[in-house]
Amino acid sequence: MNFALVVTNLAGGGAERAMLNLAALLAGRGHGVNLILLERVIEHAVPESVSLHIVTPADSRLRHGWLGKRVGAWRLARLWKALDARKPIDLTVSTLPYCDEVVRHARLPRVRYRIANTLSAEIDSLAKRDPDKARRRRDRYRALYGGQALIAVSEGVATDLRERLGIAADIAAIYNPFDFQRILRFAAEPTVDLPKRPYVIHVGRFAPQKRHDLLLDAWKLAGLDMELILLSDPAAGLIRLIETKGLAGRVTVAGFRPNPFPWIAAAELLVLCSDHEGMPNVLVEALACRTRVVSTDCPSGPREVLRGELARWLVPVNDATALAARMSEALQEARPQRLDEIDAFAAGTVAARYEALAAGVR
């Protein structure tokens, strides 16, 4: 089979990393994989088995306005047709709203749009600040995804699309793929700058939904005798937030890491404290690394990962006191061992679902 995966760029986000993992997985199973970037921003290594293509020429910039989207779509359509003529593309997968808009304008056939977030939660959060903008965002998503073929990264995202946004579409719920052996290999790579003291880790960009403010409040309440490491770029707002809360000596912003797994594996605990997610990859990755986890029970994804006995490590959204208490409790438990709960995320299981879609089987 032959696949085309379209993404805006390969910056540090979870959605981009998930698409790169999917590309490597499908290529490893003998399929042709064309990874198409709308702009030349690459922060991750692309496997040699994956064909990389960039829509925007090296000497020009990708513009995000009305005209920029259409110019990008024209270039994308031309590239896609050339690739399809060389070897027919069975399935094209696009992810994230801006990229999806460009792909819609390009009118590519055999496309599925991968929804990586709980869109209604994003809209609800926006409505608190700007109801008119939230209404426009909802209308935009309905126009963009209504009647299209979609891939939701969790059952929670699929339910949200149908019930909260009222989007009538062909929706296949498929988890992100995880190669557990590959994760463990990457986790074993030598890393010279790992902290010497025990630490708790949070992995995620500085953005409102990730709730670094909540994490810092909980960290202050917990009073743990260890370091809090944030694998996030050192945004001025994040540094200011840490200083404002009086935690400058207890929190380290370690920056974005192309290979975060040694940091995750060496941590005593990984914390996810978001208001909303689509499917938080980092929870699965931490469990694969045998690292303890605590997470807010946000829409959606954490409850689909932390099932059975693991559900005790879910805490209510926006509750710093509960988060602090659960972090302290988790650190008293043994590290998790091989868990059947994450088998649903195994690479082979997920790849078979994409192969079925490419073959025209739901």
N, C-alpha and C positions, 0 to 999 in steps of 0.2 A: 504494500500500500504506500501511498504518497501523501504526506501531510504538509500543510502550511500553517505555521503558528505566527500570529501577528501581534506585536506589542509595541507600545510607544518607544521604549528604550530598555536597556538593561541596567537601570539604576538600582539602588539598594533595597527596593521594596519587596515584600513577600510575594505579591502577585507576579512580579517579574521573575523572581527566583523559582516560583512554582512552574512557570512556563518553560524556563530553562531546564528544570528537572524533567518535565514531561517530554521535551525535545530529546534529551539524552536517553530517556527510557525507551521511547519509540524507535530511535535510531539503533539502540542496542538490541532491539528485537528484529532488526533487519529491514525496517521500513525506511523509505526516503523521508527526510525531514528538512523543510525549508523554514528557517527562523527569520522572519521579516521584521526589521526594526523601522519605525517611522523616522527616528532621528539617531544620529551617531553619538550615543552616550552608552558606554559599555564599562560596567564595574565588576562584571563576572566573567570568568573564563568560559568560552564556548567550546564544547567538545569538537574534535576534528571530524567526528562522524556526522555532525550537523552542518548543513549548508547555510551560512549566514549571508543575508542580503539587507542592504540599507536603502531605504526609499529616498531620503534626502541626500543630495550630493554633498561631498565633503566641504565644498566652499560656500554652502548656503545654510540658512537656519530654518528650522521648522517653526512656522507661525501658527498660533492657536486660534486666530480669529476666523471669521466667516470665509474669507478668501483663502487663508492658509489651509483650512480643512479641505477645501475643494482642490487646491493645487496638490496637496498630499494625496488625496483620493485619486486624482488623475495619474500621478506617478505610481501609486500602488497598483492601480488597475493595469497599467502598462507592464509593470514588473510581473504581476501575477499571471497575466496572459502569456508572457514569454516562458515562465516556469511551467505553466500548464501545457504549453505546446511541446516543451521538451519531454515532459512526463506528466500525464494527467494527474491532477490533484484530487484525491478522494474526499478530503475533509479539510476545511480551513477553520481554525479556532482563533478568535479575537478576544482580547480581555481589556477591561477598564473602559469607562465611558468615553473618554476622548478618542481613544483608538477605535472603539466601536463605531463612533460617529463617522470617522474617516472611512472605515470599512463599509458602512452603509452607503455613503456617498459613492464609493467605488463600485457598488452593485456587483460584488463578487458572488458567484454561485457556490452552493454547497458549503455554507458558512454556519457555524454555531458561535454564539456570543457567550463567553464565560463570565458569569456574574460572581465576583469575588467578595462581595460585601452585602450586609443586610441593609438594603437601600432605604427601607422605611425608617430605620433607626437614624440614619444619616439625615433624612428629611425632618424627622421629629426634633432632632437636635438643632437643625437650622431654623425651624419654626419658632423656637424660643427667642431667637435674635431678630429674625426677619421673616414674618409669615408670608409676605408676598414672594420673596425669593424662594421659600420652601415650596410654595404652590407651583412656581415656575419649574423648579427642579423636578417635582412629581410629574408635571405635564411632559417635561423633557424625557424622563425615563419611560413613561407610558408610550410616547411617540417613538422612541428609539427601539424599545424591546417588544412592544405589542405585536403579536402575530409572527414573531421571529422564532427561530430554533435556538434554544438557550441551553447552557450547561450551568447548573447551580453547584457551587462547591460544597454544599451541605444540604441536608433535608430541610434544615431551618431556613436557609436562603430560598429554597424552592417554595416552601410554604409562605414565606414573606412576599415573594413575587406574586403568588396567586391571591392570597387573602388580604394582605395589607395594601398592596399597590393595585390590585385588580387587573393584573396583566394576563391576558389570555394568550398563551404561547405553548409551544411544544418544549417542555422543560425536562431535561435529564439531570438528575442529581448524581454527580460523580465527585468523589473526594479527590484531593490532590494526591499524587503518588509519592511514596516514600521508599527509597531503597535503604533498608535498615543496615545492611552490611556496609554500604557506601558511607552512610552517616558515621558508623563506628570507625571506619578507616580514617575518615577526615578528623574525627574526634581524637584519634591517636597521633595525629601529626604534631611534631614538636613546636611549641610556641614559647618564645623567650620572655614575653612580657606578661604572662599570667600573674595575677596577684599572689603574693606569698601567704597572706592571711586568708582564712575561710571567708567566703563571700556569698551573697545572694545576687542573682542576676535578673535583669529585665532586658528584653530584646525588642526594639521597636523604634520607629522614627518619632520625633517630637511632633505630635499632632494632637488636637483636642480629644479625639476618640480614644487615644492610648492612655489618657489620664495619668500622666506623670505626677500631677498635683496630688491625686489620691494616693499614689504609691509613696510619695514623700511624706505625706501626713501619716500613713500607716507605719512607715519606717521609723518616724519619730516616736510614735506611740509604742512600737514594739520594743525599742531600746535594746536591740540585739548587739552583742559584742562581736560584730563582724562588719565587713564592708558591703555597701550596696554598689554594684557595678551596672552602669547603663550602657548597653551597646547601642548607642545612638550618636549621630553626628552632634558635635558640640554647638548647637544653636544658641544664639545669645539669649533667647527667651528661656531656654532650659537652664542655662548657667545662672541667670537672674532668679529663676524660681528656686533653685537649690539654695542660693545665698539668702533669699528672702525668708526661707523656712529655717535658717540657721543650721544647715546641714553641710556646709562647705567642706568640713573635715571628715565627713562620714559617707560621702557619695562621690563616686568617680565616674565621669563620662569618658568611656574608653573609645568612643567613635565607632563608625561602621566597620565591620570585619567581613571580608569576602568569605572567610571560613570561620563561622562563629562556633563550630562544634567543640573545639577544645575548651573554649570558655564555658559553654553550656555543660559539658561533661564534668568539668572540674568544680562547678558551682555546687554549693550545698542545697540550693533551692532555686527554682525559676518561678517568677511571678508574672502573671498576665492580669492586668487590672483594667481592661478596656470597657468602655460603655457599649460598644458593639463591634462585631467582627463579621467575617463571612465564614471562614474556617481558619482558626489560628494554627498555622503550621507549626509554630514553635512549641506548642504543647505536645504534639506527636513526636517532634524531634527530641525534646527533653526526655520524654519517657523512653525513647529508643536509646538515649545515652545513659539511662538508669539514674536520671536526676529527679529529685522530688519536685512536685509542681503544686502551685496554688493558683486558682483563677477565679475571676468574677464569672458569675453565671449569666453572661451577657448573651444577647441574640447576635449571631448564632454560632454554633460550633462547639464551644467548650463542653456542653452537656453531651454532645455526641462523641467526644473523646474521653471525658472523665465519666465513665459508666461503671455500674456495679459498685465495688468497694471504693473506687476512685472518686465517686461522686461526693464523698465527704470533704473533698478539697475544693469544692465550689463555694463561693461566698456571694452574698447579694451585691449587686452593682451599687457603686457610690457609697460604700459603707467602710470607712477607714478603720473603725474599731474592729469590725468583724475580720477585715483583711489582716490587721496586725495580729489578732489572736490566732488566726488560722496559720499564719506564717510561723509563729512560735510553736504551735502544735506540730506542724509538718516536720520541723527540724528535729523533733524528738523521735520520729519514726525512722525505720530502716529505709535505705534507698530501694526504689522499686526494681524488681527483676524483670525477666521476660514476661510481657503482658499480652494475653490473648486479646485484650480490648483494642489493641491497635492493629490487629491483623487485617481489618477492613480497609486500612490505608496502605497495605502492601502494594508495591509497584506492579506486580503481575496482575493482581485483582483489578487495579485501576486501568492498566493498559488494555486489558481485555474489553473493558467498557468502551474505550475510545476506538478500538478496532471494530467493535460492533457498530458504532455510529458511522464509521467510515465505510463499512460494508452495507449501510442502509438499514441496519437492524437496530431498533430502539433499545 
